[in-house]
Amino acid sequence: MPDAVRRAADAAIRARLAGLLAARAWPLAGRIIAAYWPMQGEPDPRPLFADWVAAGATLALPVVVGRGEPLRFARHAPGALLRAGAHGTVEPAGGEWLAPDVVIVPCVGFGDAGWRLGYGGGYYDRTLAGLAAITVGIAYEEGGLPGLRPEPHDVALGFVVTQERLVDCERIRRVRPGGRR
């Protein structure tokens, strides 16, 4: 994707994500929002970080604590020190663990029922299985995979946001039963 197209797509994704959070997680004051630091061409949510904090939310980023374990989320403030993490990730240098109210998840690929493809480590699936949070995948529309079916360990997302649309995955699973939750 050319840089100018990617920047425009990222801006559209952030606008839809902001609208979703305004509708589903408002007010943000007191909420803990777990996002991610983008890598390998993932959509970039970082320009929203300062807005969330200014609205009274607490920002957290994922930390890989061990192979085969769920992610943990550490407090992060925009501009605070980051360090290199596992698998090419970037993570907060501090370790104050938080339980998020909202989890923003990068998607390499996705289906409208909320199934996602990541980089194959299963970290987000293990993590989301143990959380009661609003889960939002963000992806480029080009990553849409009609008919994507879950594997036994997969955990469906509540929503997916792309530069072109907001997908209410929970509603789709209610309308088209048969997808495993």
N, C-alpha and C positions, 0 to 999 in steps of 0.2 A: 504494500500500500504506500503510495507516495506520501511524503511528510505532510504536505498541505491537506491531503485527504484525511490522513490519520488525525491531525490536529482538529479538523472540523468534526470528524466522527467522535473524538474524545469529548469535545465541547457539547455535542448533542447528547451523548451518553450521560455526562455530568448533569445536564439540565433535566433529563428524564429522571435520573436518580434523585436529584434534589426535590423534584415534584413528588416522587413516590414517598420519600422520607417525610415531606410536609404532610402528606395524606395519612400515612400509616404510623409514623413514629413521632408525631408532633405533640407536645413541644419537645424539642431536642434537649432542653435543659434537664440535666440529671441522667440522660441516656448515655450508655457506653456503646460507641460505634467502633467495631473492629473492621478495619479496611486492610489494604495491602500496599506494598511498594512494588510498582510494576517491573516486570522483567520480560525479556524475550518477546517484545511486541504486544504485551497485554494492554488493554485500555488503561488510561491513566486517571485515577480518581484524586490525585494529590492536590489539585487546586481547590478541592472542596474541604480539605482538612482544616484550614484556618477558619472557614465559615462555620463548620460544625462546632469548633472550640469556642468561637465568638458567640454562638447561640447557646452556650452552656453545656454542650456535650463533652464527654471525655473520649479521646481518641486512643485506640489500641491497635497494635500491629502484631501479626502472628510470629511466633517463635517455634522453630523445630527443636524440641527438647530431647528427642531420641528417635531412632529408626523404629517405625511401627507403632509409635505413640501418637495420640491426638496432639494437635497444636495447642499451645498456650498463647494467651494474648497479653502483651505487656503494654503498659501505659506509654504513650508517645505524645510529645508536644511538637507542633511544627517548629522546625529549626533546631530541635534537640539532637544530640549525638546519636548516630546510628553506627552499626558495625556489620561486617559481613557475616551472614548466617549460612546454614546448610543449603546445599543444592543451588548456590548462586543467589540466595535471597538476601535481603537487607532487613535488619531487625533492630529494635531499640537496644541501647547499651545497658539500660537498667532492667530490673526484673520484677517490677510490681505487677503481679498477675491480676487480671480483671476478667469478670464474667460478662460478656457482651449482651446487649439487648438487640443489636442489629449486627449481622455479619455480612460484609461485602466480599464476594468470592469471585476471583478471576475465572473466566471460562475460555478454554481454547476452542471448545465446541459445545453445543447445547441442543436439547430438544425442547419443544414447547411445554412438555409435561414436567420440566424442571430437572431432567437428567443432564449431567454435565460431563465433559471431558476436561481433564487437567493434564498434568505432566506425568501421571501414572504412579505417584507415590501413595495415594489413598489418604493423605493427611487430612484433607478437608472432609472426606466422608467419615473418617473416625471421629473427627471433631464435631461435626454437625449432628452425628448420632447421639451425642450426649448433651446437646444444648436445647434450651427452649428460647429461641431467638427468631427474629425476623431474618430470613436468609434471602439475599439478593445476589444473583450472579450478574456480572457485567461482561459483555462480549460484543464483538463486532458482528453485525448481521450476517456477514459472510461465513461465520462459524456455525450458522444454523444447520442442524442435521435432522431433517424430517425422519421420523421413524426410529430415532435413537432409543435403544432399549437398555434398561438397567442391568447391571450385573448384581449378584447377590449382596455385595457390600455397599452398593451405591445408596446415597441418601439424596432425595429430591430437594430442590430449592423451592422457596415460596414464590419467587419472582425472578425474571431475567429482564435486564435492561440492555437494549442495543441502541445504536444511533438512530434507528428507524421506529422502534416500538418498545412498549412496556408489555411484558407477557405475565399475566397472572397465572402462574403454573398450578397453584392450588385449585383455582376455579376449573382449569382445563382437566385436572385429574378427577374432579368431581363430575364433570360433564362426560368425560371419556373414562369410565372406570376400567379397572384392569391393570392400571399402572401400580406397581408396588410402592408403598411409602417407606 
